[in-house]
Amino acid sequence: MRITNNTVAAIAKKYGTPLYIYDAAMIVQKCRELKKAVPSVGWYYACKANTNAEVMKLIAREGYGIETVSPGEIAAARAAKVPVSKITFTCSSIDEAELVAVVKQGIRVHLDSLRQVEIVGKHFPGSKVSVRLNQGIGAGHHSHVITGGPDSKFGIDVRQIAELSRLGKKYRLRVTGLHQHIGSNILDGAMVMKAMNALFETAMLFPELEHLDFGGGLGVPYRPDEKKLDVIALGKKIARSSEIFFKNYARRVAMSFEPGRYLVAEAGVLAVKVNDVKRNPTKTFVGVNSGFNHLIRPAMYGSYHEIVNATRPRGVREKVTIAGNICESGDVFAKDRMIASPKIGDILIIKNAGAYGYTMSSDYNLRPKPREVVIK
């Protein structure tokens, strides 16, 4: 990240803590990195990762569409001046009124169930549809973020294609799009290709396709020992597999991906202040003025976030547990972590917090949400 310890400390002093800080230059860099690695596909930002208005505008200006999962996210995309033609909608367990309202806006909807297909068929007979398939392939950093496979609630099971075909004929629907999403924070390019090739194989059953969407899930390293996803190598494999598919399918179709975390995670930090240092006989607890109401990933997923002391980065290191100010035992950002010894008032930086940080925050314990700052 280009924002230094001194920069974070200065910004925190000006705006107070807790505070989310986003690096605009890094977001732009990540957007261009993907487009350069895989120039032949369309890109839709999965905005559930970070719906900050300035962040969404920044990504949209880089030529990305927006993938949404709720009417609220659609409204945020429209507020960011994203045209309807560059907005997609993917979600499950919605009612008929919501689905019909989204379709009426002209937004491409990836239908998640046979019931959703029937709803669209009843209201919009003879229309083109895109469907989300569950092909039994799932991957991700935690079971809660695996969105494919037998235990996933998402998508139409590939074994129900015959029923999908029956509904299509009943309502004269044309399946012109297929979508899949297998999970989140995938660092293994081979898994991406496995899912992509599986969708290519299934696509041969649908003669009228106009687009294929392979979802998101492109990951970033959180732990020091994790290896970065090689998007350049992945791009070459995608190009080769795509050409083989186009040859077999006898024509080209549009293709797209939906990165979220990849664009914003590393560009964001959560700055917090040390409120207390509790040195027990066996453990030292460092209490900060934030909690899982602001960044729930460690509590929900056991996620690792690097944490540094911005005030005294070169101080003597000690093993501490960094805990929040929420009245819950699980409100811990890091257990037994080596860090430059914190003192009351020090500013700590929780890194890689640009994705699924503020968007998953709450006012639990009636503590207010943090502020957000985009550094341009």
Contacts in CASP RR format, 6 or more apart in sequence:
PFRMAT RR
TARGET T0000
AUTHOR 0000-0000-0000
METHOD contacts of the structure
MODEL  1
MRITNNTVAAIAKKYGTPLYIYDAAMIVQKCRELKKAVPSVGWYYACKAN
TNAEVMKLIAREGYGIETVSPGEIAAARAAKVPVSKITFTCSSIDEAELV
AVVKQGIRVHLDSLRQVEIVGKHFPGSKVSVRLNQGIGAGHHSHVITGGP
DSKFGIDVRQIAELSRLGKKYRLRVTGLHQHIGSNILDGAMVMKAMNALF
ETAMLFPELEHLDFGGGLGVPYRPDEKKLDVIALGKKIARSSEIFFKNYA
RRVAMSFEPGRYLVAEAGVLAVKVNDVKRNPTKTFVGVNSGFNHLIRPAM
YGSYHEIVNATRPRGVREKVTIAGNICESGDVFAKDRMIASPKIGDILII
KNAGAYGYTMSSDYNLRPKPREVVIK
1 23 0 8 1.000
1 26 0 8 1.000
1 266 0 8 1.000
1 267 0 8 1.000
1 268 0 8 1.000
1 269 0 8 1.000
1 351 0 8 1.000
2 23 0 8 1.000
2 25 0 8 1.000
2 26 0 8 1.000
3 11 0 8 1.000
3 21 0 8 1.000
3 23 0 8 1.000
3 269 0 8 1.000
3 375 0 8 1.000
5 308 0 8 1.000
5 310 0 8 1.000
5 313 0 8 1.000
5 349 0 8 1.000
6 310 0 8 1.000
7 375 0 8 1.000
8 21 0 8 1.000
8 269 0 8 1.000
8 271 0 8 1.000
8 310 0 8 1.000
8 347 0 8 1.000
8 349 0 8 1.000
9 310 0 8 1.000
9 311 0 8 1.000
9 347 0 8 1.000
11 19 0 8 1.000
11 21 0 8 1.000
11 271 0 8 1.000
11 373 0 8 1.000
11 375 0 8 1.000
12 19 0 8 1.000
12 271 0 8 1.000
12 273 0 8 1.000
12 310 0 8 1.000
12 347 0 8 1.000
15 371 0 8 1.000
15 373 0 8 1.000
16 273 0 8 1.000
16 371 0 8 1.000
17 271 0 8 1.000
17 272 0 8 1.000
17 273 0 8 1.000
17 289 0 8 1.000
17 290 0 8 1.000
17 347 0 8 1.000
17 370 0 8 1.000
18 270 0 8 1.000
18 271 0 8 1.000
18 272 0 8 1.000
18 273 0 8 1.000
18 288 0 8 1.000
18 289 0 8 1.000
18 290 0 8 1.000
18 291 0 8 1.000
18 294 0 8 1.000
18 370 0 8 1.000
18 371 0 8 1.000
19 270 0 8 1.000
19 271 0 8 1.000
19 370 0 8 1.000
19 371 0 8 1.000
19 372 0 8 1.000
19 373 0 8 1.000
20 268 0 8 1.000
20 269 0 8 1.000
20 270 0 8 1.000
20 271 0 8 1.000
20 353 0 8 1.000
20 354 0 8 1.000
20 357 0 8 1.000
20 358 0 8 1.000
20 370 0 8 1.000
20 371 0 8 1.000
20 372 0 8 1.000
20 373 0 8 1.000
21 268 0 8 1.000
21 269 0 8 1.000
21 270 0 8 1.000
21 271 0 8 1.000
21 372 0 8 1.000
21 373 0 8 1.000
21 375 0 8 1.000
22 50 0 8 1.000
22 52 0 8 1.000
22 54 0 8 1.000
22 55 0 8 1.000
22 264 0 8 1.000
22 267 0 8 1.000
22 268 0 8 1.000
22 354 0 8 1.000
22 372 0 8 1.000
22 373 0 8 1.000
22 374 0 8 1.000
22 375 0 8 1.000
23 267 0 8 1.000
23 268 0 8 1.000
23 375 0 8 1.000
24 54 0 8 1.000
24 58 0 8 1.000
24 267 0 8 1.000
24 374 0 8 1.000
24 375 0 8 1.000
24 376 0 8 1.000
25 376 0 8 1.000
26 266 0 8 1.000
26 267 0 8 1.000
26 268 0 8 1.000
27 55 0 8 1.000
27 58 0 8 1.000
27 59 0 8 1.000
27 263 0 8 1.000
27 264 0 8 1.000
27 267 0 8 1.000
28 58 0 8 1.000
28 62 0 8 1.000
30 262 0 8 1.000
30 263 0 8 1.000
30 264 0 8 1.000
30 266 0 8 1.000
30 267 0 8 1.000
31 43 0 8 1.000
31 59 0 8 1.000
31 62 0 8 1.000
31 63 0 8 1.000
31 64 0 8 1.000
31 263 0 8 1.000
32 62 0 8 1.000
33 231 0 8 1.000
34 43 0 8 1.000
34 218 0 8 1.000
34 231 0 8 1.000
34 257 0 8 1.000
34 259 0 8 1.000
34 262 0 8 1.000
34 263 0 8 1.000
35 43 0 8 1.000
35 62 0 8 1.000
37 231 0 8 1.000
37 232 0 8 1.000
37 234 0 8 1.000
37 235 0 8 1.000
38 231 0 8 1.000
38 234 0 8 1.000
38 235 0 8 1.000
38 238 0 8 1.000
38 239 0 8 1.000
38 257 0 8 1.000
40 238 0 8 1.000
40 239 0 8 1.000
40 242 0 8 1.000
40 255 0 8 1.000
41 238 0 8 1.000
41 255 0 8 1.000
41 256 0 8 1.000
41 257 0 8 1.000
42 254 0 8 1.000
42 255 0 8 1.000
42 256 0 8 1.000
42 257 0 8 1.000
43 63 0 8 1.000
43 64 0 8 1.000
43 65 0 8 1.000
43 256 0 8 1.000
43 257 0 8 1.000
43 258 0 8 1.000
43 259 0 8 1.000
44 64 0 8 1.000
44 65 0 8 1.000
44 66 0 8 1.000
44 67 0 8 1.000
44 86 0 8 1.000
44 88 0 8 1.000
44 213 0 8 1.000
44 256 0 8 1.000
44 257 0 8 1.000
44 258 0 8 1.000
45 56 0 8 1.000
45 59 0 8 1.000
45 60 0 8 1.000
45 64 0 8 1.000
45 65 0 8 1.000
45 66 0 8 1.000
45 67 0 8 1.000
45 258 0 8 1.000
45 259 0 8 1.000
45 260 0 8 1.000
45 263 0 8 1.000
46 67 0 8 1.000
46 215 0 8 1.000
46 216 0 8 1.000
46 258 0 8 1.000
46 259 0 8 1.000
46 260 0 8 1.000
46 261 0 8 1.000
47 56 0 8 1.000
47 66 0 8 1.000
47 67 0 8 1.000
47 68 0 8 1.000
47 73 0 8 1.000
47 76 0 8 1.000
47 77 0 8 1.000
47 260 0 8 1.000
48 68 0 8 1.000
48 69 0 8 1.000
48 73 0 8 1.000
48 260 0 8 1.000
48 356 0 8 1.000
48 359 0 8 1.000
49 260 0 8 1.000
49 261 0 8 1.000
49 263 0 8 1.000
49 264 0 8 1.000
49 265 0 8 1.000
49 354 0 8 1.000
49 355 0 8 1.000
49 356 0 8 1.000
49 359 0 8 1.000
50 56 0 8 1.000
50 260 0 8 1.000
50 264 0 8 1.000
50 354 0 8 1.000
50 355 0 8 1.000
50 356 0 8 1.000
50 357 0 8 1.000
50 358 0 8 1.000
50 359 0 8 1.000
51 73 0 8 1.000
51 76 0 8 1.000
51 359 0 8 1.000
52 358 0 8 1.000
52 372 0 8 1.000
52 374 0 8 1.000
53 76 0 8 1.000
53 79 0 8 1.000
53 80 0 8 1.000
54 374 0 8 1.000
55 264 0 8 1.000
55 374 0 8 1.000
56 66 0 8 1.000
56 76 0 8 1.000
56 77 0 8 1.000
56 80 0 8 1.000
56 82 0 8 1.000
57 80 0 8 1.000
57 81 0 8 1.000
58 374 0 8 1.000
59 65 0 8 1.000
59 66 0 8 1.000
59 263 0 8 1.000
60 66 0 8 1.000
60 77 0 8 1.000
60 80 0 8 1.000
60 81 0 8 1.000
60 82 0 8 1.000
60 86 0 8 1.000
63 86 0 8 1.000
64 86 0 8 1.000
64 263 0 8 1.000
65 77 0 8 1.000
65 82 0 8 1.000
65 86 0 8 1.000
65 87 0 8 1.000
65 88 0 8 1.000
66 73 0 8 1.000
66 77 0 8 1.000
66 80 0 8 1.000
66 82 0 8 1.000
66 86 0 8 1.000
66 87 0 8 1.000
66 88 0 8 1.000
67 87 0 8 1.000
67 88 0 8 1.000
67 89 0 8 1.000
67 90 0 8 1.000
67 215 0 8 1.000
67 258 0 8 1.000
68 74 0 8 1.000
68 76 0 8 1.000
68 77 0 8 1.000
68 87 0 8 1.000
68 88 0 8 1.000
68 89 0 8 1.000
68 90 0 8 1.000
68 107 0 8 1.000
69 89 0 8 1.000
69 90 0 8 1.000
69 91 0 8 1.000
70 91 0 8 1.000
71 98 0 8 1.000
71 101 0 8 1.000
71 102 0 8 1.000
74 87 0 8 1.000
74 89 0 8 1.000
74 102 0 8 1.000
74 105 0 8 1.000
74 107 0 8 1.000
77 87 0 8 1.000
78 84 0 8 1.000
78 87 0 8 1.000
84 105 0 8 1.000
84 106 0 8 1.000
84 107 0 8 1.000
87 107 0 8 1.000
87 108 0 8 1.000
88 107 0 8 1.000
88 108 0 8 1.000
88 109 0 8 1.000
88 110 0 8 1.000
88 213 0 8 1.000
88 258 0 8 1.000
89 102 0 8 1.000
89 107 0 8 1.000
89 108 0 8 1.000
89 109 0 8 1.000
89 110 0 8 1.000
90 109 0 8 1.000
90 110 0 8 1.000
90 112 0 8 1.000
90 132 0 8 1.000
90 179 0 8 1.000
90 181 0 8 1.000
90 258 0 8 1.000
91 112 0 8 1.000
92 112 0 8 1.000
92 113 0 8 1.000
92 153 0 8 1.000
92 154 0 8 1.000
92 155 0 8 1.000
93 153 0 8 1.000
94 116 0 8 1.000
96 119 0 8 1.000
99 109 0 8 1.000
99 116 0 8 1.000
99 119 0 8 1.000
99 120 0 8 1.000
100 119 0 8 1.000
100 123 0 8 1.000
102 109 0 8 1.000
103 109 0 8 1.000
103 120 0 8 1.000
103 123 0 8 1.000
103 124 0 8 1.000
108 130 0 8 1.000
109 120 0 8 1.000
109 129 0 8 1.000
109 130 0 8 1.000
110 130 0 8 1.000
110 131 0 8 1.000
110 132 0 8 1.000
110 177 0 8 1.000
110 179 0 8 1.000
110 213 0 8 1.000
111 117 0 8 1.000
111 120 0 8 1.000
111 129 0 8 1.000
111 130 0 8 1.000
111 131 0 8 1.000
111 132 0 8 1.000
111 156 0 8 1.000
112 132 0 8 1.000
112 154 0 8 1.000
112 155 0 8 1.000
112 156 0 8 1.000
113 155 0 8 1.000
113 156 0 8 1.000
114 156 0 8 1.000
114 160 0 8 1.000
114 163 0 8 1.000
114 164 0 8 1.000
114 167 0 8 1.000
117 129 0 8 1.000
117 131 0 8 1.000
117 156 0 8 1.000
117 164 0 8 1.000
117 167 0 8 1.000
117 168 0 8 1.000
117 173 0 8 1.000
118 167 0 8 1.000
118 171 0 8 1.000
120 127 0 8 1.000
120 129 0 8 1.000
120 171 0 8 1.000
120 173 0 8 1.000
121 127 0 8 1.000
121 129 0 8 1.000
121 167 0 8 1.000
121 168 0 8 1.000
121 170 0 8 1.000
121 171 0 8 1.000
121 173 0 8 1.000
122 171 0 8 1.000
125 171 0 8 1.000
125 172 0 8 1.000
125 173 0 8 1.000
126 171 0 8 1.000
126 172 0 8 1.000
126 173 0 8 1.000
126 174 0 8 1.000
127 173 0 8 1.000
127 174 0 8 1.000
128 173 0 8 1.000
128 174 0 8 1.000
128 175 0 8 1.000
128 176 0 8 1.000
128 177 0 8 1.000
128 210 0 8 1.000
129 173 0 8 1.000
129 174 0 8 1.000
129 175 0 8 1.000
129 176 0 8 1.000
129 177 0 8 1.000
130 175 0 8 1.000
130 176 0 8 1.000
130 177 0 8 1.000
130 178 0 8 1.000
130 179 0 8 1.000
130 211 0 8 1.000
130 213 0 8 1.000
131 155 0 8 1.000
131 156 0 8 1.000
131 164 0 8 1.000
131 175 0 8 1.000
131 177 0 8 1.000
131 178 0 8 1.000
131 179 0 8 1.000
132 154 0 8 1.000
132 155 0 8 1.000
132 156 0 8 1.000
132 178 0 8 1.000
132 179 0 8 1.000
132 180 0 8 1.000
132 181 0 8 1.000
133 155 0 8 1.000
133 156 0 8 1.000
133 157 0 8 1.000
133 158 0 8 1.000
133 178 0 8 1.000
133 179 0 8 1.000
133 180 0 8 1.000
133 199 0 8 1.000
133 202 0 8 1.000
134 148 0 8 1.000
134 149 0 8 1.000
134 152 0 8 1.000
134 154 0 8 1.000
134 155 0 8 1.000
134 156 0 8 1.000
134 157 0 8 1.000
134 158 0 8 1.000
134 180 0 8 1.000
135 148 0 8 1.000
135 149 0 8 1.000
135 158 0 8 1.000
135 180 0 8 1.000
135 195 0 8 1.000
135 198 0 8 1.000
135 199 0 8 1.000
135 202 0 8 1.000
136 148 0 8 1.000
136 149 0 8 1.000
136 150 0 8 1.000
136 152 0 8 1.000
136 157 0 8 1.000
136 158 0 8 1.000
137 148 0 8 1.000
137 149 0 8 1.000
137 180 0 8 1.000
137 182 0 8 1.000
137 194 0 8 1.000
137 195 0 8 1.000
137 198 0 8 1.000
138 146 0 8 1.000
138 147 0 8 1.000
138 148 0 8 1.000
138 149 0 8 1.000
138 152 0 8 1.000
138 182 0 8 1.000
138 183 0 8 1.000
138 195 0 8 1.000
139 146 0 8 1.000
139 182 0 8 1.000
139 183 0 8 1.000
139 186 0 8 1.000
139 188 0 8 1.000
139 191 0 8 1.000
139 195 0 8 1.000
140 146 0 8 1.000
140 182 0 8 1.000
140 183 0 8 1.000
140 184 0 8 1.000
140 185 0 8 1.000
140 186 0 8 1.000
140 217 0 8 1.000
141 184 0 8 1.000
141 185 0 8 1.000
141 301 0 8 1.000
141 303 0 8 1.000
142 301 0 8 1.000
142 302 0 8 1.000
142 303 0 8 1.000
143 151 0 8 1.000
144 300 0 8 1.000
144 301 0 8 1.000
145 183 0 8 1.000
145 184 0 8 1.000
145 185 0 8 1.000
145 301 0 8 1.000
146 152 0 8 1.000
146 182 0 8 1.000
146 183 0 8 1.000
146 184 0 8 1.000
147 154 0 8 1.000
147 181 0 8 1.000
147 182 0 8 1.000
147 183 0 8 1.000
147 184 0 8 1.000
148 154 0 8 1.000
148 155 0 8 1.000
148 180 0 8 1.000
148 181 0 8 1.000
148 182 0 8 1.000
148 183 0 8 1.000
149 182 0 8 1.000
154 181 0 8 1.000
156 164 0 8 1.000
158 202 0 8 1.000
161 202 0 8 1.000
161 205 0 8 1.000
164 175 0 8 1.000
167 173 0 8 1.000
168 174 0 8 1.000
168 175 0 8 1.000
174 208 0 8 1.000
175 206 0 8 1.000
175 208 0 8 1.000
175 209 0 8 1.000
176 208 0 8 1.000
176 209 0 8 1.000
176 210 0 8 1.000
176 211 0 8 1.000
177 206 0 8 1.000
177 209 0 8 1.000
177 210 0 8 1.000
177 211 0 8 1.000
177 212 0 8 1.000
177 213 0 8 1.000
178 199 0 8 1.000
178 202 0 8 1.000
178 203 0 8 1.000
178 206 0 8 1.000
178 209 0 8 1.000
178 211 0 8 1.000
178 212 0 8 1.000
178 213 0 8 1.000
179 212 0 8 1.000
179 213 0 8 1.000
179 215 0 8 1.000
180 195 0 8 1.000
180 198 0 8 1.000
180 199 0 8 1.000
180 213 0 8 1.000
180 214 0 8 1.000
180 215 0 8 1.000
181 214 0 8 1.000
181 215 0 8 1.000
181 216 0 8 1.000
181 217 0 8 1.000
181 258 0 8 1.000
182 191 0 8 1.000
182 195 0 8 1.000
182 215 0 8 1.000
182 217 0 8 1.000
183 216 0 8 1.000
183 217 0 8 1.000
184 216 0 8 1.000
184 217 0 8 1.000
184 219 0 8 1.000
184 261 0 8 1.000
185 217 0 8 1.000
185 219 0 8 1.000
185 220 0 8 1.000
185 222 0 8 1.000
185 261 0 8 1.000
186 192 0 8 1.000
186 217 0 8 1.000
186 218 0 8 1.000
186 219 0 8 1.000
186 229 0 8 1.000
187 219 0 8 1.000
187 220 0 8 1.000
187 221 0 8 1.000
187 226 0 8 1.000
187 227 0 8 1.000
187 228 0 8 1.000
187 229 0 8 1.000
188 229 0 8 1.000
189 229 0 8 1.000
189 230 0 8 1.000
189 233 0 8 1.000
189 234 0 8 1.000
189 237 0 8 1.000
192 214 0 8 1.000
192 218 0 8 1.000
192 234 0 8 1.000
193 234 0 8 1.000
193 237 0 8 1.000
193 238 0 8 1.000
193 241 0 8 1.000
195 214 0 8 1.000
196 214 0 8 1.000
196 238 0 8 1.000
196 241 0 8 1.000
197 241 0 8 1.000
199 212 0 8 1.000
199 214 0 8 1.000
200 212 0 8 1.000
200 241 0 8 1.000
200 244 0 8 1.000
200 245 0 8 1.000
200 248 0 8 1.000
203 209 0 8 1.000
203 212 0 8 1.000
203 245 0 8 1.000
203 249 0 8 1.000
203 253 0 8 1.000
204 248 0 8 1.000
204 249 0 8 1.000
209 249 0 8 1.000
209 253 0 8 1.000
210 253 0 8 1.000
210 254 0 8 1.000
211 253 0 8 1.000
211 254 0 8 1.000
211 255 0 8 1.000
211 256 0 8 1.000
212 253 0 8 1.000
212 254 0 8 1.000
212 255 0 8 1.000
212 256 0 8 1.000
213 255 0 8 1.000
213 256 0 8 1.000
213 257 0 8 1.000
213 258 0 8 1.000
214 255 0 8 1.000
214 256 0 8 1.000
214 257 0 8 1.000
214 258 0 8 1.000
215 256 0 8 1.000
215 257 0 8 1.000
215 258 0 8 1.000
216 257 0 8 1.000
216 258 0 8 1.000
216 259 0 8 1.000
216 260 0 8 1.000
217 258 0 8 1.000
217 259 0 8 1.000
217 260 0 8 1.000
217 261 0 8 1.000
217 262 0 8 1.000
218 229 0 8 1.000
218 231 0 8 1.000
218 257 0 8 1.000
218 259 0 8 1.000
218 260 0 8 1.000
218 261 0 8 1.000
218 262 0 8 1.000
219 229 0 8 1.000
219 261 0 8 1.000
219 262 0 8 1.000
219 265 0 8 1.000
220 228 0 8 1.000
220 229 0 8 1.000
220 261 0 8 1.000
220 262 0 8 1.000
220 265 0 8 1.000
220 266 0 8 1.000
220 352 0 8 1.000
221 227 0 8 1.000
221 228 0 8 1.000
222 303 0 8 1.000
222 304 0 8 1.000
222 305 0 8 1.000
222 306 0 8 1.000
222 352 0 8 1.000
223 304 0 8 1.000
223 306 0 8 1.000
224 306 0 8 1.000
229 262 0 8 1.000
242 255 0 8 1.000
246 252 0 8 1.000
246 253 0 8 1.000
260 355 0 8 1.000
261 355 0 8 1.000
261 356 0 8 1.000
264 354 0 8 1.000
264 355 0 8 1.000
265 352 0 8 1.000
265 353 0 8 1.000
265 354 0 8 1.000
265 355 0 8 1.000
265 356 0 8 1.000
266 351 0 8 1.000
266 352 0 8 1.000
266 354 0 8 1.000
267 354 0 8 1.000
268 351 0 8 1.000
268 352 0 8 1.000
268 353 0 8 1.000
268 354 0 8 1.000
269 349 0 8 1.000
269 350 0 8 1.000
269 351 0 8 1.000
269 352 0 8 1.000
269 353 0 8 1.000
269 354 0 8 1.000
270 290 0 8 1.000
270 294 0 8 1.000
270 295 0 8 1.000
270 349 0 8 1.000
270 350 0 8 1.000
270 353 0 8 1.000
270 357 0 8 1.000
270 370 0 8 1.000
271 310 0 8 1.000
271 347 0 8 1.000
271 348 0 8 1.000
271 349 0 8 1.000
271 350 0 8 1.000
272 288 0 8 1.000
272 289 0 8 1.000
272 290 0 8 1.000
272 347 0 8 1.000
272 348 0 8 1.000
272 350 0 8 1.000
273 288 0 8 1.000
273 289 0 8 1.000
273 345 0 8 1.000
273 346 0 8 1.000
273 347 0 8 1.000
273 348 0 8 1.000
274 286 0 8 1.000
274 287 0 8 1.000
274 288 0 8 1.000
274 342 0 8 1.000
274 343 0 8 1.000
274 344 0 8 1.000
274 345 0 8 1.000
274 346 0 8 1.000
274 347 0 8 1.000
274 348 0 8 1.000
275 287 0 8 1.000
275 288 0 8 1.000
275 289 0 8 1.000
275 325 0 8 1.000
275 344 0 8 1.000
275 345 0 8 1.000
276 285 0 8 1.000
276 286 0 8 1.000
276 287 0 8 1.000
276 344 0 8 1.000
277 284 0 8 1.000
277 285 0 8 1.000
277 286 0 8 1.000
277 287 0 8 1.000
277 342 0 8 1.000
277 343 0 8 1.000
277 344 0 8 1.000
278 284 0 8 1.000
278 285 0 8 1.000
278 286 0 8 1.000
278 287 0 8 1.000
283 321 0 8 1.000
283 336 0 8 1.000
284 318 0 8 1.000
284 319 0 8 1.000
284 320 0 8 1.000
284 321 0 8 1.000
285 320 0 8 1.000
285 321 0 8 1.000
285 323 0 8 1.000
286 320 0 8 1.000
286 321 0 8 1.000
286 322 0 8 1.000
286 323 0 8 1.000
286 339 0 8 1.000
286 342 0 8 1.000
286 348 0 8 1.000
287 322 0 8 1.000
287 323 0 8 1.000
287 324 0 8 1.000
287 325 0 8 1.000
288 322 0 8 1.000
288 323 0 8 1.000
288 324 0 8 1.000
288 325 0 8 1.000
288 333 0 8 1.000
288 348 0 8 1.000
289 324 0 8 1.000
289 325 0 8 1.000
290 324 0 8 1.000
290 325 0 8 1.000
290 370 0 8 1.000
291 324 0 8 1.000
291 325 0 8 1.000
291 326 0 8 1.000
291 331 0 8 1.000
291 333 0 8 1.000
292 298 0 8 1.000
292 299 0 8 1.000
292 300 0 8 1.000
292 324 0 8 1.000
292 326 0 8 1.000
292 328 0 8 1.000
292 330 0 8 1.000
292 331 0 8 1.000
292 364 0 8 1.000
293 326 0 8 1.000
293 361 0 8 1.000
293 362 0 8 1.000
293 363 0 8 1.000
293 364 0 8 1.000
293 365 0 8 1.000
293 367 0 8 1.000
293 369 0 8 1.000
294 357 0 8 1.000
294 358 0 8 1.000
294 361 0 8 1.000
294 369 0 8 1.000
294 370 0 8 1.000
295 305 0 8 1.000
295 333 0 8 1.000
295 350 0 8 1.000
295 353 0 8 1.000
295 357 0 8 1.000
295 360 0 8 1.000
295 361 0 8 1.000
296 357 0 8 1.000
296 360 0 8 1.000
296 361 0 8 1.000
296 362 0 8 1.000
297 303 0 8 1.000
297 305 0 8 1.000
297 356 0 8 1.000
297 357 0 8 1.000
297 360 0 8 1.000
298 304 0 8 1.000
298 305 0 8 1.000
298 332 0 8 1.000
298 333 0 8 1.000
298 334 0 8 1.000
299 328 0 8 1.000
299 330 0 8 1.000
299 331 0 8 1.000
299 332 0 8 1.000
304 334 0 8 1.000
305 333 0 8 1.000
305 334 0 8 1.000
305 350 0 8 1.000
305 351 0 8 1.000
305 352 0 8 1.000
305 353 0 8 1.000
306 350 0 8 1.000
306 351 0 8 1.000
306 352 0 8 1.000
307 322 0 8 1.000
307 333 0 8 1.000
307 334 0 8 1.000
307 337 0 8 1.000
307 339 0 8 1.000
307 348 0 8 1.000
307 349 0 8 1.000
307 350 0 8 1.000
307 351 0 8 1.000
308 339 0 8 1.000
308 340 0 8 1.000
308 348 0 8 1.000
308 349 0 8 1.000
308 351 0 8 1.000
309 315 0 8 1.000
309 339 0 8 1.000
309 340 0 8 1.000
309 341 0 8 1.000
309 342 0 8 1.000
309 346 0 8 1.000
309 347 0 8 1.000
309 348 0 8 1.000
309 349 0 8 1.000
310 346 0 8 1.000
310 347 0 8 1.000
310 348 0 8 1.000
310 349 0 8 1.000
311 343 0 8 1.000
311 345 0 8 1.000
311 346 0 8 1.000
311 347 0 8 1.000
312 340 0 8 1.000
312 341 0 8 1.000
312 342 0 8 1.000
312 343 0 8 1.000
312 346 0 8 1.000
313 340 0 8 1.000
314 340 0 8 1.000
315 340 0 8 1.000
315 341 0 8 1.000
316 340 0 8 1.000
316 341 0 8 1.000
317 338 0 8 1.000
317 339 0 8 1.000
317 340 0 8 1.000
317 341 0 8 1.000
318 338 0 8 1.000
318 339 0 8 1.000
318 341 0 8 1.000
319 336 0 8 1.000
319 337 0 8 1.000
319 338 0 8 1.000
320 336 0 8 1.000
320 337 0 8 1.000
320 339 0 8 1.000
320 341 0 8 1.000
320 342 0 8 1.000
321 332 0 8 1.000
321 334 0 8 1.000
321 335 0 8 1.000
321 336 0 8 1.000
321 337 0 8 1.000
322 332 0 8 1.000
322 333 0 8 1.000
322 334 0 8 1.000
322 337 0 8 1.000
322 339 0 8 1.000
322 348 0 8 1.000
323 331 0 8 1.000
323 332 0 8 1.000
323 333 0 8 1.000
324 331 0 8 1.000
324 332 0 8 1.000
324 333 0 8 1.000
325 331 0 8 1.000
325 365 0 8 1.000
325 367 0 8 1.000
326 364 0 8 1.000
326 365 0 8 1.000
326 367 0 8 1.000
327 365 0 8 1.000
333 350 0 8 1.000
339 348 0 8 1.000
342 348 0 8 1.000
358 369 0 8 1.000
358 370 0 8 1.000
358 372 0 8 1.000
361 369 0 8 1.000
361 370 0 8 1.000
362 369 0 8 1.000
363 369 0 8 1.000
END
